[in-house]
Amino acid sequence: MSKRFFAGAALTALLALSGLIPSSALAQSGVYNWTGFYAGLHAGGAWGETKGSDTFDFPTEITQQRLHGAFGGAQVGYNYQFGRAVWGAELSGSYGQINGSGDCMTTRGFSPSASATIN
């Protein structure tokens, strides 16, 4: 009995999804108009750390790089819609401060060494 019930329910769902069973029509929403002013803010951040080793044959130390920081900004604009086309102008600005530092080519018992700081 339960197999017939589930088979009937599955068939009804399939017919309803395929549109063979009539359903009430949904009202269509109005046409959207993009004309007008807008303003917004944006923000984000960055952070990371990585470790690795040089691929030279002589013994090397592990290299390490780190970075962190944040950025943000604002935008303001105006759009005008003509039919299916939208024209607009926008003024935006952003600022970020992401700093990083790292070591590379540090070796044991060998003189070359380099490090870098990124601002």
C-alpha positions as CSV (number, residue, x, y, z in Angstrom):
1,M,0.0,0.0,0.0
2,S,2.7,2.5,0.9
3,K,4.5,1.9,-2.4
4,R,1.4,2.9,-4.3
5,F,1.0,6.0,-2.2
6,F,4.6,7.2,-2.8
7,A,4.3,6.3,-6.5
8,G,1.1,8.4,-6.7
9,A,2.6,11.3,-4.8
10,A,5.7,11.2,-7.0
11,L,3.6,11.2,-10.2
12,T,1.4,14.1,-8.9
13,A,4.5,16.1,-8.1
14,L,6.0,15.4,-11.5
15,L,2.9,16.4,-13.3
16,A,2.6,19.6,-11.3
17,L,6.2,20.5,-12.0
18,S,5.8,19.8,-15.7
19,G,2.7,22.1,-16.0
20,L,0.2,19.4,-16.9
21,I,-1.9,20.1,-13.8
22,P,-3.5,23.6,-14.0
23,S,-2.4,26.0,-11.3
24,S,-3.4,29.6,-10.4
25,A,-1.5,32.2,-12.4
26,L,0.9,34.3,-10.4
27,A,0.6,38.1,-10.7
28,Q,3.5,39.6,-12.6
29,S,5.5,42.3,-10.9
30,G,5.8,45.7,-12.5
31,V,8.7,46.6,-14.7
32,Y,11.7,47.8,-12.7
33,N,13.0,51.3,-13.4
34,W,16.8,51.9,-12.7
35,T,16.5,55.7,-12.9
36,G,17.7,57.5,-9.7
37,F,20.5,58.3,-7.3
38,Y,22.4,55.7,-5.3
39,A,25.1,55.6,-2.7
40,G,27.1,52.8,-1.1
41,L,30.0,51.7,1.0
42,H,32.5,48.9,0.6
43,A,35.1,47.4,3.0
44,G,37.3,44.4,3.3
45,G,40.4,43.0,4.8
46,A,43.4,40.8,3.9
47,W,45.6,38.6,6.0
48,G,47.8,35.7,5.3
49,E,50.8,33.7,6.2
50,T,52.9,31.3,4.3
51,K,55.9,29.1,5.0
52,G,58.1,27.3,2.5
53,S,61.6,26.3,1.8
54,D,64.1,27.2,-0.9
55,T,64.8,24.5,-3.5
56,F,68.5,24.7,-3.4
57,D,70.6,21.5,-2.8
58,F,72.5,22.9,0.2
59,P,70.7,23.1,3.6
60,T,68.3,26.0,3.8
61,E,66.0,27.5,6.4
62,I,62.2,27.9,6.0
63,T,61.1,31.1,4.5
64,Q,58.1,32.9,5.9
65,Q,55.8,35.7,4.6
66,R,53.0,37.6,6.4
67,L,50.5,40.3,5.4
68,H,47.5,42.0,7.0
69,G,45.4,45.1,6.6
70,A,42.1,46.6,5.6
71,F,40.6,48.7,2.9
72,G,37.3,50.6,2.3
73,G,35.6,53.3,0.4
74,A,32.4,54.8,-0.9
75,Q,30.6,55.4,-4.1
76,V,27.7,57.7,-5.3
77,G,26.1,57.9,-8.7
78,Y,23.0,58.5,-10.8
79,N,21.5,56.2,-13.5
80,Y,18.9,57.0,-16.1
81,Q,17.0,54.3,-17.9
82,F,15.7,54.7,-21.5
83,G,13.7,51.6,-22.5
84,R,16.1,48.7,-22.1
85,A,19.3,50.8,-21.8
86,V,20.7,52.3,-18.6
87,W,23.2,55.2,-18.7
88,G,24.8,56.6,-15.6
89,A,27.7,58.3,-13.9
90,E,29.5,57.2,-10.7
91,L,32.1,58.8,-8.4
92,S,34.0,56.4,-6.2
93,G,37.0,56.3,-4.0
94,S,38.9,53.7,-2.0
95,Y,41.7,53.6,0.5
96,G,43.7,50.6,1.7
97,Q,46.5,49.9,4.1
98,I,47.8,46.3,3.6
99,N,51.3,45.6,5.0
100,G,53.4,42.6,4.6
101,S,56.9,41.3,5.3
102,G,58.9,38.2,4.5
103,D,62.2,36.5,4.4
104,C,63.6,34.8,1.4
105,M,66.8,32.9,0.7
106,T,67.9,32.7,4.3
107,T,70.5,29.9,4.6
108,R,72.4,28.1,7.4
109,G,76.1,28.6,7.2
110,F,76.0,30.6,4.0
111,S,76.2,34.4,3.8
112,P,73.5,35.5,1.4
113,S,70.3,36.7,3.1
114,A,67.4,38.9,1.9
115,S,64.3,40.2,3.5
116,A,61.5,42.5,2.3
117,T,58.8,44.7,3.7
118,I,55.8,45.7,1.5
119,N,53.7,48.7,2.3
